Amino acid sequence: MKLSKKALKQYKAYLAQEYPLCQICNQKQAQDAHHLRFGCYGADKDDTSLIAVDRECHEWCHQNKHESQEKYEHIAKENWE
């Protein structure tokens, strides 16, 4: 689902407040929100598939796209609920 710019900004602020630590390593401060589902050029972007991550884990997600989706999609679903 694609959110409006305003709703996406609010959702990212909610994630930052609720999850101050990276949802992958639980050790470092979360600095980014990562889309687990992001199609070619953003065509299939799902704004409800966000998780709060630190920069190192964010880079890992981009380098291991399929593995990160499999491991952490359940977290994104719980975040949205």
C-alpha positions as CSV (number, residue, x, y, z in Angstrom):
1,M,0.0,0.0,0.0
2,K,1.3,3.4,-0.9
3,L,0.7,6.1,1.7
4,S,0.4,9.8,1.1
5,K,3.5,11.9,1.8
6,K,2.0,13.2,5.0
7,A,0.9,9.7,6.2
8,L,4.3,8.3,5.4
9,K,6.1,11.0,7.3
10,Q,3.8,10.4,10.3
11,Y,4.4,6.6,10.1
12,K,8.2,7.1,10.0
13,A,7.9,9.4,13.0
14,Y,5.9,6.7,14.8
15,L,8.5,4.0,14.1
16,A,11.3,6.3,15.3
17,Q,9.5,6.9,18.6
18,E,8.3,3.3,19.2
19,Y,11.5,1.6,18.0
20,P,14.5,3.7,19.0
21,L,16.8,0.7,18.5
22,C,17.4,-1.1,15.3
23,Q,14.8,-3.8,14.8
24,I,17.4,-6.1,13.3
25,C,20.3,-6.0,15.7
26,N,18.6,-4.4,18.7
27,Q,21.9,-2.7,19.6
28,K,22.3,0.5,17.7
29,Q,20.1,3.5,17.4
30,A,17.7,3.3,14.5
31,Q,18.4,6.1,12.1
32,D,16.5,5.0,9.0
33,A,13.2,3.3,8.0
34,H,13.8,0.5,5.5
35,H,11.2,-0.6,2.9
36,L,11.2,-4.4,2.8
37,R,9.0,-4.3,-0.3
38,F,10.2,-1.8,-2.9
39,G,9.7,-2.7,-6.6
40,C,11.7,-1.6,-9.6
41,Y,12.0,2.2,-9.4
42,G,9.5,2.2,-6.5
43,A,6.6,1.0,-8.7
44,D,5.5,-1.7,-6.2
45,K,6.6,0.2,-3.1
46,D,4.7,-0.8,0.0
47,D,4.9,1.9,2.7
48,T,3.5,-0.5,5.3
49,S,6.6,-2.7,5.0
50,L,8.9,-0.4,7.0
51,I,11.2,-1.4,9.8
52,A,13.4,0.9,11.9
53,V,17.1,0.2,11.2
54,D,20.6,1.6,11.9
55,R,22.7,2.5,8.9
56,E,24.8,-0.7,8.9
57,C,21.8,-3.0,9.0
58,H,20.1,-0.8,6.4
59,E,23.0,-1.4,4.0
60,W,22.9,-5.1,4.8
61,C,19.2,-5.2,3.8
62,H,20.0,-3.6,0.5
63,Q,22.8,-6.1,-0.2
64,N,20.7,-9.1,0.9
65,K,17.3,-8.0,-0.3
66,H,15.6,-11.5,-0.5
67,E,17.1,-12.7,2.8
68,S,16.0,-9.5,4.6
69,Q,12.5,-9.8,3.3
70,E,12.2,-13.4,4.5
71,K,13.7,-12.7,7.9
72,Y,12.1,-9.4,8.8
73,E,8.8,-9.1,6.9
74,H,6.9,-10.3,10.0
75,I,8.3,-7.4,11.9
76,A,7.0,-4.9,9.3
77,K,3.6,-6.5,9.5
78,E,3.6,-6.3,13.3
79,N,4.7,-2.6,13.1
80,W,1.7,-1.8,10.8
81,E,-0.8,-3.6,13.0
